[in-house]
Amino acid sequence: MNQAESSLQAVLNQLAEQHRLRRLKTIEQPKAAEITFNHHRVVNFCSNDYLGFSQHPALIEASQKALVEYGVGTGGARLIGGTYDLHTQLEQQLVVFKQTEAALVFNSGYQANVGILSALVNRHDVIFADRLNHASLLDGALLSRARLVRYPHNDVEALENLLKRTQTSGQRFIVTDTVFSMDGDLAPLKALYHLATRYDAWLILDEAHATGVFGETHRSGLWETTGLGHQPQVIQVGTFSKALGSFGAYVAASQAVIDTLIQFSRSFIYSTALPPPVVAANLAAIELLQQDASHTQQLWGNIYEFARLAKGAGLSPETNSAIIPILVGDESKTLALTDQFLAAGFYVQGIRPPTVPEGTARLRVTLSTKHSFEQIEKLVQALSHFVYQR
Ligand SMILES: *Cc1c(COP(=O)(O)O)cnc(C)c1O
């Protein structure tokens, strides 16, 4: 080992001592809610594929058809020969789905957030960001070089004080997840919107975990539930990679915002366009979601069943969305619990700092339409046994 490698190894050793070393787990043969690790079959309770769309026949068929008709790749960035009719159709469909003026497809949620913030925000502006926002929003904020003000999680009053106190010659941006990815709780969107209006700020919403899960009519996310519809100062980001089962992301906003992103968003401009089979799957996912409420209803059926059983077992996890955090606190204990659950037939991922704040290591349970009531019942029994009666 040379000296450079030794210094890397020292950092890795330190992480291992702190129980923070991250390791990849390889899944074999995913089949509905069941997956295999080292030939050991377990029920997957950590996937973001909330509606089971990753293996839905309609998406697979659309994807196969596009694969045969268009091939595996686009051969260029969106502005240089990479925009196919499929991308344009998807953007037109997103406008209907999200009820906005315009929409733009990005290659991933990470790229969308980094690309939007760095394109729309500059160093004279101020970003007000929830403390528990997704890392990609934080990275986009840093890249924009704007002043970054982080407010306590979901604390509207604290945010208002910060908005009052913070003077700027530039613009203000309030940025939040709508469903928080590690806590599963919901941002107070109406209150945030009123603050944005009162303090002349933009409101950027990340609907990654809400798309397909919230919204009565289109099931397009938490913003839909406010009934406020298209608002020029609201910019909605979402992904195709969670409930929609595939890959990629979108931004839905006013035409002026979308046109600006096409000019200045570097992660949009300097990256090859999404492959046709992926775009076709995304089109099929939105179609399915809009035509048929049963997938989302079934997910909520599972969430309510989990809540009912947990309550019956004397547990009180918060069940605001498909993401249910089980707070443990200690990092080595969290790791040990993940292993115990695996041995008992459940894949429940432990989440440690720096992904979550210090002292809040947890198990992150996610529910999906793929789970049966019986699987959920067994999980609740295991939670009650391993976590709450230690
Ligand atoms: C997963 C996630 C992203 C990143 O999306 P990808 O498509 O996986 O890159 C962005 N924001 C939030 C809130 C997420 O949970």
The ligand as a Gaussian input file, in Angstrom:
#p B3LYP/6-31G(d) Opt

LIG

0 1
 C      -34.042000      10.567000      -3.822000
 C      -34.138000      12.022000      -3.684000
 C      -33.542000      12.860000      -4.617000
 C      -32.629000      12.329000      -5.684000
 O      -33.342000      11.747000      -6.718000
 P      -32.609000      10.702000      -7.677000
 O      -33.523000      10.622000      -8.843000
 O      -32.500000       9.436000      -6.925000
 O      -31.274000      11.291000      -8.015000
 C      -33.772000      14.205000      -4.503000
 N      -34.532000      14.710000      -3.503000
 C      -35.092000      13.923000      -2.564000
 C      -35.927000      14.537000      -1.486000
 C      -34.903000      12.553000      -2.629000
 O      -35.430000      11.779000      -1.688000

